[in-house]
Amino acid sequence: MKSFFKTFFAVLLALVVLCVIGIFILAGFIASATSAEKPTIGNDAVLVVDLANHFRERKQENPIGSILDDGAYDIPSLYDVVRMIRYAKADTAIKGIYLVCGHNANGFAASEELRKALADFKDSKKFIVAYGEAISQKGYYVGTIANKLYCHPEGGVEWGGFSSGMLYLKGALDKLEIQPQIFYAGKFKSATEPLRETHMTEANRLQTSVWLGDLYSRLLQTTSESRDLDTAKLRMLAVNGSIQTAQDALQQGLVDGLKYDDEVKTAILRKLHAAKEEQKINFVKLNDYARAVDFKKTGNDGRIAIVYAAGDIVDGKGESDQVSSDEFRNLIRKLRLDKDIKAIVFRVNSPGGSSLASDVIWREITLARKEKPVVVSMGDVAASGGYYISCNADSVFANANTITGSIGVFSIVPNFESFFRNKLGVTFDRVKTAPFADMGSGDRPLNETEKRFVQSAVDSIYHTFKTRVSEGRKRDMVYVDSIAQGRVWTGTRASQIGLVDRVGTMQDAVDCAARMAKLKDYRTREYPEKKGFLEQLMSNYKKSVSKDLIKEEIGAEQWKVLQQVKQVRQMIGVPQARMPFTVDVN
C-alpha cells in the first residue's frame, strides 16, 4: 500500500509540474505573439495586394496562426488596406505594388474603395503591376487600374457580363405542405419572394435589371477609361462571347501581355532597375507592412470614433458577426457621452434584419448627432434595416457600387399543420384562455382576424420607417413613398434621388467628420473594441473549425443554401426590414 501511495503522489506531482510548465509555455507563446518585433521592410520593396483575401470591415485575427507564425494570419481590414496603400504612396521604401487580381473575394463597393486607393497611389509615379492566371470580372475591375496588366498564356479574362439569380423554395414548400403565410409592405420588397413565388416578379426583375445594369455600366466605364476602349465595343465583346482565351483578351486590348509567373517577376525586376534579373524581389505582404509602419493617424486635437456595423441586425445580444441592438445601443450611448470623442463615423455594411433592433439603434444615432457630428459610410450593402440605422446621420456617404435603399418591411408566420399531419402523422391540440393566445404557434393557420393583426403591424412599421427617412433626409413623405416600396438602389442612383448625400469612400466620410468637428490633427479609434487574446483564441477557433468542416463536407453551393435556410429561421415571427437573401452577382 505504501508503494501505491508513493507512486500515486509521484504521478500527481509530475502532472502538476507538467501543467505549470505548460502554462508557462503557453504564456510565452502569447507574449511572443502579442509583442512581436516590427518587421523590417528593407529597400526597393514591392507591396503585395492579393484580392483573393477578403478584406472585411474589421481585421481578421487568427491567434493560432499568429502563435505558429505560419504566414496566413491577421488579414487586415478594408480600411486598413486603403490606409496602408495611402501610406505606401509616400514611403520611400516602397517602389511599387504587385496586384494579384485573378480571384477577387471582395464585394463591388469594397473593390471600388481599393481601386480608388490604388489610383491615388499611381499619382506618386510608382508602378502597379497586376497579374492573374485566370482573371474574374471583379478581379479585372480592380486590375485595370494597374500600369501593366498581365494574364497567364493558358488562362484568360472572364468577360461575359453580369448575372444575378435567387433560389426559389415555393415548390418545395408546396410539396411539403408548408404555408409560409407572408405579409409585406412595398411592391419591390423581394426578400420573401423565394417563399411565395417560383420565379421573379416583374417588379423584382425591373429593380434587379436596373441595379445590376448600374454595376455593369461601372465596369464598362472604368475599363474604357483605363484601357482606352470604347464602351460599345466592350459591351459587344460580351454579347458576342468574343473573349474565350487569353489570346482573345490580348488581341482585344483587355490585357498588356501574356506571361508566366517568372516572366511577371522579371518585368517587376526591370521596373526596380535590378542589376540582375534573377535577383530576389523584396515582396512585402500587407500583414507584415501593417506591423512595420504606423499608417494610422495619431493626432492630438481629438478622437474620431469609427463604429463598424457589419452583419445582420438582430435583437438583444447577438453574436460577434451581427449588429445587435443591446451592444450598439450601449456603445453609441457611451460614445455620445464621451467628451474626448469629437465625431462618430458609422460604417454600415448590413442587409438589415429586425425592424425593432433597427429602431433601437436609430434612436441612439439620433441622440448622438445632437451632441456631435455623425457621418455614415456605406460599404457593399447598407439596405433595409441597414438604411434605417443610417438615414438620420448628419451626412451619408455611399460608394457608387453600394447596394442600398430597400425601404420596406415583411413578416413570416409559417403554418406547419399539414406538413406534420400528412407527412409525419403528427397532430396538435391545446387549451387556451383567450382566442389569440396561440397565434403564431405554427401548428395551425392564422385566421382572418389574425392576418389583419399581422398586416396592420407590418404597415405600421413601414409607415414609421418612411417617417424616419422623411425626417432624416428632409424629404416629403409622398416622395419617400415613391422611392421606397422596398426598391433596391445603387449608391450612384441613391445619390441622385436623395437617399445619400455623396458618393465617396470611407476616407471621405472620415475627412467629412473631421471638418464638421473642426479637427485638423486627429486620431481614430475603432469600435466595437477588440477582444482579448484568449477570448479571440477560443471564439475564433470554435467558429472557424465548425464553419470550415461543414462547408468542406457539403460544398460551397450547398453552404449558400444552408445560410439561406438559416436566415429564413431568423425571420420567422419577427417583423423584418431586410434585403433579399443575398446579392449574388456572377
PAKOLMI-514901 format. One line per 8 residues: number of its first residue (from 1); their letters; for each residue x, y, z of C-alpha. Coordinates in Angstrom, 2 decimals, decimal comma. Layout:
NUM = A = X:Y:Z | ...;
END
This chain:
1 = MKSFFKTF = 0,00:0,00:0,00 | 2,88:2,37:0,83 | 4,37:1,82:-2,60 | 0,97:2,50:-4,20 | 0,60:5,89:-2,49 | 4,22:6,68:-3,21 | 3,65:6,01:-6,92 | 0,30:7,83:-6,91;
9 = FAVLLALV = 1,69:11,04:-5,37 | 4,73:10,90:-7,63 | 2,47:10,75:-10,71 | 0,24:13,50:-9,29 | 3,27:15,71:-8,63 | 4,52:15,07:-12,18 | 1,15:16,09:-13,61 | 1,12:19,29:-11,56;
17 = VLCVIGIF = 4,65:20,15:-12,71 | 3,73:19,45:-16,35 | 0,63:21,68:-16,07 | 2,69:24,51:-14,59 | 5,32:24,13:-17,33 | 2,52:24,06:-19,93 | 1,05:27,28:-18,55 | 4,45:28,99:-18,72;
25 = ILAGFIAS = 4,98:27,74:-22,30 | 1,51:28,99:-23,34 | 2,20:32,32:-21,64 | 5,46:32,51:-23,55 | 3,68:31,84:-26,84 | 1,10:34,50:-26,05 | 3,75:37,02:-25,06 | 5,65:36,23:-28,24;
33 = ATSAEKPT = 2,55:36,64:-30,40 | 1,40:39,86:-28,77 | 4,77:41,60:-28,53 | 6,48:40,57:-31,75 | 9,14:42,91:-33,08 | 8,30:45,08:-36,05 | 9,35:43,51:-39,35 | 11,99:45,33:-41,36;
41 = IGNDAVLV = 10,80:46,46:-44,77 | 14,20:46,98:-46,36 | 14,93:48,76:-49,63 | 13,27:48,53:-53,05 | 10,22:46,85:-51,55 | 7,10:45,87:-53,53 | 3,84:45,79:-51,61 | 1,68:42,75:-52,44;
49 = VDLANHFR = -2,10:43,26:-52,58 | -3,83:39,91:-53,14 | -7,53:40,32:-53,92 | -8,14:36,65:-53,09 | -8,10:37,82:-49,46 | -11,49:39,02:-48,25 | -10,79:42,36:-46,59 | -13,71:42,64:-44,20;
57 = ERKQENPI = -14,76:45,70:-42,23 | -12,77:44,53:-39,20 | -9,33:42,97:-39,12 | -9,47:39,15:-39,13 | -7,17:37,90:-36,42 | -6,07:34,29:-36,18 | -4,44:33,80:-32,76 | -3,40:30,20:-33,52;
65 = GSILDDGA = -1,78:31,23:-36,79 | -0,14:34,13:-35,01 | 1,45:31,80:-32,45 | 2,60:29,30:-35,08 | 3,78:32,11:-37,38 | 2,52:30,21:-40,41 | 2,26:33,32:-42,61 | -1,52:33,03:-43,03;
73 = YDIPSLYD = -2,83:35,14:-40,19 | -4,21:38,58:-39,49 | -5,93:39,66:-42,72 | -6,16:43,47:-42,47 | -9,47:45,30:-42,62 | -10,55:47,06:-45,80 | -9,94:50,50:-44,28 | -6,51:49,40:-43,04;
81 = VVRMIRYA = -5,58:48,24:-46,56 | -6,72:51,57:-48,00 | -4,69:53,47:-45,39 | -1,63:51,30:-45,99 | -1,79:51,95:-49,74 | -2,10:55,64:-48,97 | 0,90:55,46:-46,62 | 2,94:53,48:-49,17;
89 = KADTAIKG = 2,46:56,28:-51,67 | 4,90:58,45:-49,69 | 7,02:55,62:-48,25 | 10,43:55,72:-49,96 | 10,98:52,04:-49,13 | 8,00:51,02:-51,32 | 8,76:51,27:-55,02 | 5,57:49,75:-56,37;
97 = IYLVCGHN = 2,62:47,42:-55,86 | 2,13:43,89:-57,15 | -1,63:43,40:-57,51 | -2,75:39,76:-57,62 | -6,14:40,07:-59,30 | -7,15:36,62:-60,52 | -9,88:35,95:-57,97 | -11,47:38,85:-56,09;
105 = ANGFAASE = -13,16:37,82:-52,85 | -14,32:41,37:-52,10 | -17,68:42,98:-52,84 | -18,26:45,59:-55,52 | -18,17:48,59:-53,17 | -15,07:47,29:-51,38 | -13,42:46,75:-54,77 | -14,25:50,33:-55,64;
113 = ELRKALAD = -12,54:51,62:-52,48 | -9,47:49,52:-53,23 | -9,39:50,74:-56,83 | -9,60:54,40:-55,78 | -6,77:53,90:-53,27 | -4,63:52,31:-55,99 | -5,45:55,14:-58,40 | -4,26:57,62:-55,78;
121 = FKDSKKFI = -1,07:55,57:-55,31 | -0,35:55,84:-59,04 | -0,18:59,63:-58,72 | 3,18:59,11:-56,97 | 4,55:57,78:-60,29 | 5,31:54,48:-58,59 | 4,33:51,40:-60,57 | 1,44:48,94:-60,19;
129 = VAYGEAIS = 1,78:45,58:-61,93 | -1,34:43,38:-61,93 | -1,40:39,66:-62,70 | -3,86:36,82:-62,65 | -3,74:33,35:-64,12 | -7,49:33,41:-64,81 | -8,92:36,85:-64,11 | -12,53:37,17:-62,93;
137 = QKGYYVGT = -14,61:40,20:-63,86 | -14,43:41,57:-60,30 | -10,68:40,99:-60,29 | -10,42:42,70:-63,66 | -12,40:45,70:-62,37 | -9,64:46,43:-59,86 | -6,80:45,17:-62,05 | -7,42:47,70:-64,83;
145 = IANKLYCH = -6,03:50,47:-62,63 | -2,53:48,97:-62,95 | 0,19:50,38:-65,22 | 0,57:46,90:-66,68 | -1,98:44,09:-66,57 | -0,92:40,54:-67,47 | -2,60:37,15:-67,51 | -1,34:33,59:-67,91;
153 = PEGGVEWG = -0,99:32,39:-71,54 | -3,28:29,43:-70,84 | -5,59:31,38:-68,54 | -7,65:34,34:-69,67 | -10,09:37,07:-68,68 | -13,71:36,44:-67,79 | -15,78:38,79:-69,95 | -19,36:37,64:-70,27;
161 = GFSSGMLY = -21,39:40,27:-68,42 | -23,12:40,02:-65,04 | -25,99:37,85:-63,88 | -27,85:37,65:-60,58 | -30,20:34,87:-59,51 | -32,21:33,75:-56,50 | -33,10:30,34:-55,11 | -36,89:29,80:-55,05;
169 = LKGALDKL = -38,29:27,45:-52,41 | -42,05:27,72:-53,01 | -42,24:24,49:-54,99 | -40,51:22,56:-52,22 | -42,74:24,16:-49,56 | -45,85:23,22:-51,59 | -44,71:19,60:-51,81 | -44,04:19,57:-48,07;
177 = EIQPQIFY = -47,43:21,26:-47,46 | -45,83:24,12:-45,53 | -47,55:27,50:-45,76 | -45,16:30,42:-45,13 | -48,01:32,98:-44,55 | -46,19:36,12:-45,66 | -47,12:39,75:-45,02 | -45,21:42,63:-46,56;
185 = AGKFKSAT = -45,30:46,34:-47,41 | -43,59:47,60:-50,57 | -44,18:46,16:-54,03 | -40,42:45,75:-54,61 | -39,85:44,01:-51,27 | -38,42:40,80:-52,72 | -36,90:39,23:-49,61 | -39,88:36,88:-49,28;
193 = EPLRETHM = -40,17:36,08:-52,99 | -38,33:32,74:-52,76 | -41,03:31,56:-50,33 | -44,09:32,81:-52,23 | -43,10:32,63:-55,91 | -41,43:30,16:-58,27 | -39,72:32,88:-60,31 | -39,01:36,62:-60,22;
201 = TEANRLQT = -41,93:39,00:-60,07 | -41,94:41,75:-62,70 | -41,22:44,37:-60,02 | -38,17:42,46:-58,78 | -36,97:41,79:-62,33 | -37,18:45,53:-63,03 | -35,22:46,61:-59,97 | -32,63:43,85:-60,41;
209 = SVWLGDLY = -32,14:44,83:-64,05 | -31,51:48,44:-63,00 | -29,02:47,89:-60,17 | -27,25:45,05:-61,97 | -27,04:47,25:-65,06 | -25,53:50,03:-62,94 | -22,79:47,71:-61,65 | -22,09:46,51:-65,18;
217 = SRLLQTTS = -22,00:50,05:-66,56 | -19,45:50,92:-63,88 | -17,25:48,01:-65,04 | -17,52:49,11:-68,67 | -16,83:52,75:-67,83 | -13,72:52,10:-65,75 | -12,41:49,59:-68,30 | -12,99:52,09:-71,10;
225 = ESRDLDTA = -11,07:54,79:-69,26 | -8,18:52,56:-68,21 | -7,77:50,53:-71,40 | -8,76:53,28:-73,87 | -11,50:51,12:-75,34 | -14,99:52,20:-76,38 | -17,78:51,05:-74,03 | -19,90:49,96:-77,01;
233 = KLRMLAVN = -17,08:47,70:-78,17 | -16,63:46,28:-74,68 | -20,33:45,54:-74,45 | -20,31:43,77:-77,82 | -17,33:41,64:-76,79 | -19,53:40,23:-74,03 | -22,64:39,95:-76,20 | -20,79:38,03:-78,91;
241 = GSIQTAQD = -18,81:35,86:-76,48 | -15,61:37,12:-78,12 | -13,28:36,60:-75,14 | -12,77:32,86:-74,78 | -8,97:32,58:-74,47 | -6,06:34,58:-73,15 | -5,07:35,33:-76,74 | -8,54:36,82:-77,35;
249 = ALQQGLVD = -8,08:39,11:-74,34 | -4,70:40,25:-75,65 | -5,93:40,83:-79,20 | -8,90:42,90:-78,00 | -6,69:45,03:-75,73 | -8,03:43,81:-72,39 | -4,52:42,94:-71,14 | -1,00:44,15:-71,87;
257 = GLKYDDEV = 0,62:40,76:-72,25 | 0,50:37,02:-71,65 | 3,13:35,96:-69,15 | 4,04:33,14:-66,85 | 4,73:33,92:-63,19 | 8,52:34,06:-63,66 | 8,11:36,46:-66,59 | 5,95:38,78:-64,49;
265 = KTAILRKL = 8,62:38,76:-61,78 | 11,22:39,62:-64,41 | 9,08:42,57:-65,56 | 8,89:43,80:-61,96 | 12,67:43,49:-61,56 | 13,15:45,65:-64,63 | 10,91:48,32:-63,11 | 13,09:48,13:-60,00;
273 = HAAKEEQK = 16,16:48,59:-62,23 | 17,66:45,45:-60,73 | 21,23:44,68:-61,75 | 20,43:41,01:-62,28 | 17,12:39,60:-63,46 | 17,49:36,55:-61,20 | 17,72:38,86:-58,18 | 15,12:38,17:-55,48;
281 = INFVKLND = 12,30:40,70:-55,24 | 11,63:42,21:-51,83 | 7,90:41,44:-51,72 | 6,12:42,77:-48,61 | 2,81:41,25:-47,53 | 0,09:43,51:-46,17 | 0,06:41,91:-42,72 | 3,82:42,46:-42,40;
289 = YARAVDFK = 3,54:46,04:-43,65 | 0,77:46,70:-41,11 | 3,13:45,71:-38,29 | 6,12:47,55:-39,75 | 4,71:51,05:-40,26 | 2,46:53,47:-38,38 | -0,15:54,10:-41,07 | -2,92:55,34:-38,75;
297 = KTGNDGRI = -3,33:59,00:-37,84 | -2,13:59,83:-34,32 | -3,08:63,49:-33,92 | -3,77:65,30:-30,67 | -6,72:67,59:-31,45 | -9,31:64,94:-30,66 | -10,61:61,48:-31,44 | -12,96:60,30:-34,17;
305 = AIVYAAGD = -14,77:57,08:-33,32 | -15,25:54,62:-36,18 | -18,12:52,24:-35,40 | -18,41:49,15:-37,61 | -21,97:47,87:-38,03 | -21,40:44,77:-40,16 | -23,79:41,83:-40,42 | -27,45:41,07:-39,77;
313 = IVDGKGES = -29,29:43,42:-37,41 | -30,69:41,39:-34,53 | -32,50:41,94:-31,23 | -30,70:41,52:-27,93 | -27,09:40,45:-27,56 | -26,44:38,65:-30,85 | -23,11:37,22:-31,99 | -19,79:38,81:-32,93;
321 = DQVSSDEF = -20,64:38,94:-36,64 | -24,04:40,57:-36,08 | -25,27:44,09:-35,32 | -27,07:43,51:-32,03 | -29,38:46,15:-30,56 | -28,08:45,76:-26,99 | -24,41:46,14:-27,89 | -24,80:49,01:-30,33;
329 = RNLIRKLR = -27,29:50,93:-28,18 | -24,85:50,88:-25,28 | -21,83:51,55:-27,47 | -23,28:54,60:-29,25 | -24,55:55,97:-25,94 | -21,08:55,58:-24,46 | -19,52:57,45:-27,39 | -22,17:60,18:-27,17;
337 = LDKDIKAI = -21,30:60,82:-23,53 | -17,52:60,61:-24,04 | -16,25:64,20:-24,28 | -12,97:63,04:-25,84 | -14,86:61,68:-28,86 | -15,44:64,68:-31,15 | -17,22:62,89:-34,02 | -18,58:59,47:-34,98;
345 = VFRVNSPG = -18,19:57,71:-38,32 | -20,76:54,92:-38,57 | -19,63:52,34:-41,13 | -22,64:50,29:-42,21 | -22,34:47,04:-44,14 | -25,61:45,27:-43,44 | -28,56:43,81:-45,39 | -30,81:44,69:-42,43;
353 = GSSLASDV = -32,77:42,44:-40,13 | -35,05:43,08:-37,16 | -37,07:46,27:-37,58 | -37,26:46,71:-33,80 | -33,48:46,40:-33,38 | -33,04:48,87:-36,26 | -35,24:51,40:-34,47 | -33,32:50,95:-31,22;
361 = IWREITLA = -30,05:51,77:-33,00 | -31,70:54,61:-35,00 | -32,73:56,24:-31,71 | -29,16:56,26:-30,37 | -27,84:57,71:-33,65 | -30,47:60,46:-33,41 | -29,43:61,32:-29,85 | -25,72:61,18:-30,70;
369 = RKEKPVVV = -25,95:63,69:-33,56 | -27,40:66,25:-31,13 | -24,08:66,14:-29,25 | -21,50:65,69:-32,05 | -21,26:65,08:-35,81 | -22,35:61,64:-37,00 | -21,35:60,62:-40,52 | -22,37:57,35:-42,18;
377 = SMGDVAAS = -20,16:55,47:-44,62 | -21,87:52,65:-46,52 | -19,99:49,51:-47,54 | -21,07:46,81:-50,01 | -24,64:46,72:-48,66 | -26,50:49,18:-46,44 | -30,08:48,33:-47,22 | -33,43:47,98:-45,50;
385 = GGYYISCN = -32,56:47,90:-41,77 | -29,04:48,90:-42,82 | -30,53:52,03:-44,35 | -32,89:52,52:-41,39 | -29,94:52,95:-39,00 | -28,18:55,26:-41,50 | -30,86:57,68:-42,61 | -30,72:60,16:-39,72;
393 = ADSVFANA = -26,98:60,89:-39,74 | -25,66:64,39:-40,43 | -24,17:63,18:-43,70 | -24,39:59,88:-45,58 | -21,70:58,59:-47,95 | -22,06:55,59:-50,25 | -19,76:54,08:-52,85 | -21,03:54,08:-56,43;
401 = NTITGSIG = -21,40:50,28:-56,22 | -23,06:50,21:-52,79 | -26,43:48,44:-52,67 | -28,82:50,50:-50,54 | -32,45:51,53:-50,13 | -34,87:48,57:-49,85 | -37,16:50,64:-47,62 | -39,84:48,09:-46,81;
409 = VFSIVPNF = -40,99:45,60:-44,18 | -42,20:41,99:-44,09 | -43,16:39,31:-41,62 | -43,36:35,50:-41,91 | -45,65:33,33:-39,77 | -45,31:29,72:-41,01 | -48,04:27,11:-40,76 | -46,74:23,52:-40,43;
417 = ESFFRNKL = -50,10:21,86:-39,66 | -50,48:19,96:-42,95 | -46,81:19,03:-43,03 | -46,92:17,46:-39,56 | -50,28:15,75:-40,10 | -49,93:14,48:-43,68 | -46,17:13,89:-43,89 | -45,30:12,86:-40,34;
425 = GVTFDRVK = -48,61:11,78:-38,83 | -48,25:14,30:-36,00 | -51,22:16,31:-34,71 | -51,56:19,03:-32,07 | -54,20:20,05:-29,56 | -54,19:22,69:-26,84 | -56,16:24,59:-24,21 | -56,11:28,42:-24,23;
433 = TAPFADMG = -57,58:31,19:-22,13 | -58,10:33,70:-24,96 | -58,86:33,41:-28,69 | -55,43:34,63:-29,85 | -53,26:33,02:-27,15 | -51,74:30,54:-29,63 | -51,42:33,00:-32,51 | -48,26:32,26:-34,50;
441 = SGDRPLNE = -47,69:28,87:-32,85 | -47,03:27,31:-36,27 | -49,31:24,31:-35,82 | -52,38:25,96:-37,35 | -53,11:28,61:-39,98 | -53,84:32,19:-38,99 | -57,49:33,17:-39,17 | -58,64:36,31:-40,99;
449 = TEKRFVQS = -58,57:38,46:-37,85 | -55,04:37,37:-37,01 | -53,92:38,06:-40,58 | -55,26:41,60:-40,23 | -53,30:41,99:-36,99 | -50,02:40,95:-38,64 | -50,57:43,01:-41,79 | -51,51:46,02:-39,68;
457 = AVDSIYHT = -48,28:45,67:-37,69 | -46,24:45,43:-40,92 | -47,97:48,51:-42,37 | -47,41:50,46:-39,15 | -43,68:49,63:-39,09 | -43,40:50,54:-42,77 | -45,03:53,91:-42,07 | -42,59:54,50:-39,21;
465 = FKTRVSEG = -39,67:53,52:-41,45 | -40,76:56,03:-44,11 | -41,25:58,69:-41,43 | -37,68:58,15:-40,19 | -36,40:58,54:-43,76 | -38,57:61,61:-44,38 | -37,29:63,36:-41,24 | -33,67:62,29:-41,66;
473 = RKRDMVYV = -33,42:63,11:-45,35 | -35,73:66,14:-45,10 | -37,99:64,86:-47,85 | -41,76:64,85:-48,25 | -43,50:61,60:-47,25 | -45,13:61,27:-50,66 | -41,73:61,47:-52,32 | -40,21:58,98:-49,86;
481 = DSIAQGRV = -43,04:56,56:-50,60 | -42,31:56,84:-54,32 | -38,65:55,81:-53,89 | -39,34:53,32:-51,08 | -41,63:50,33:-51,74 | -38,71:48,02:-50,88 | -36,80:49,06:-54,01 | -33,04:48,50:-54,15;
489 = WTGTRASQ = -30,73:51,24:-55,49 | -27,03:51,53:-56,21 | -25,05:54,25:-54,45 | -24,94:56,37:-57,61 | -28,73:56,35:-58,02 | -29,27:56,76:-54,27 | -27,25:59,97:-54,50 | -29,38:61,21:-57,39;
497 = IGLVDRVG = -32,68:60,59:-55,58 | -31,52:61,93:-52,20 | -31,14:58,75:-50,16 | -27,45:59,56:-49,67 | -25,58:62,85:-49,71 | -22,48:61,95:-51,63 | -20,72:59,17:-53,48 | -17,49:58,66:-51,57;
505 = TMQDAVDC = -15,25:56,26:-49,69 | -14,73:55,55:-46,02 | -11,84:58,01:-46,02 | -14,12:60,69:-47,50 | -16,54:60,11:-44,62 | -13,75:60,38:-42,03 | -12,50:63,59:-43,64 | -16,05:64,98:-43,56;
513 = AARMAKLK = -16,41:64,13:-39,86 | -13,10:65,87:-39,13 | -14,24:69,02:-40,95 | -17,60:69,05:-39,14 | -15,82:68,67:-35,78 | -13,22:71,28:-36,80 | -10,35:68,83:-36,29 | -7,12:69,23:-38,25;
521 = DYRTREYP = -4,89:66,89:-36,25 | -6,98:63,95:-35,09 | -6,67:60,25:-34,39 | -9,20:57,48:-34,88 | -10,37:54,72:-32,60 | -12,38:51,73:-33,78 | -15,39:50,10:-32,16 | -16,65:47,59:-31,03;
529 = EKKGFLEQ = -13,38:47,28:-29,16 | -11,01:44,44:-29,83 | -11,44:41,27:-27,78 | -8,70:39,96:-25,53 | -6,20:37,46:-26,89 | -7,57:34,38:-25,09 | -11,17:35,30:-25,95 | -10,20:35,62:-29,61;
537 = LMSNYKKS = -8,31:32,35:-29,42 | -11,33:30,42:-28,17 | -14,12:32,08:-30,18 | -12,23:32,23:-33,49 | -11,06:28,64:-33,22 | -14,50:27,19:-32,47 | -16,24:29,26:-35,16 | -13,68:28,72:-37,90;
545 = VSKDLIKE = -13,39:24,98:-37,30 | -17,17:24,38:-37,33 | -17,78:26,51:-40,44 | -14,86:25,10:-42,37 | -15,80:21,50:-41,59 | -19,42:21,96:-42,68 | -18,52:23,88:-45,84 | -15,92:21,28:-46,80;
553 = EIGAEQWK = -18,37:18,42:-46,35 | -21,39:19,86:-48,18 | -19,69:22,13:-50,74 | -19,87:25,87:-51,43 | -23,24:25,90:-53,22 | -24,95:23,79:-50,55 | -23,38:26,05:-47,92 | -25,16:29,03:-49,52;
561 = VLQQVKQV = -28,46:27,17:-49,36 | -27,85:26,32:-45,70 | -27,18:30,00:-44,94 | -30,41:30,99:-46,67 | -32,38:28,45:-44,65 | -30,75:29,82:-41,51 | -31,83:33,34:-42,48 | -35,41:32,14:-43,01;
569 = RQMIGVPQ = -35,41:30,72:-39,50 | -34,21:34,07:-38,09 | -37,02:35,91:-39,92 | -39,89:33,85:-38,52 | -42,25:35,77:-36,27 | -40,16:38,95:-36,14 | -41,04:41,89:-38,46 | -38,07:42,34:-40,76;
577 = ARMPFTVD = -36,52:45,26:-42,59 | -34,24:43,12:-44,69 | -32,80:42,81:-48,19 | -33,32:39,76:-50,43 | -31,41:36,71:-49,12 | -28,18:37,57:-50,93 | -26,97:39,93:-53,61 | -25,30:37,26:-55,70;
585 = VN = -23,64:38,52:-58,89 | -21,76:36,25:-61,28;
END
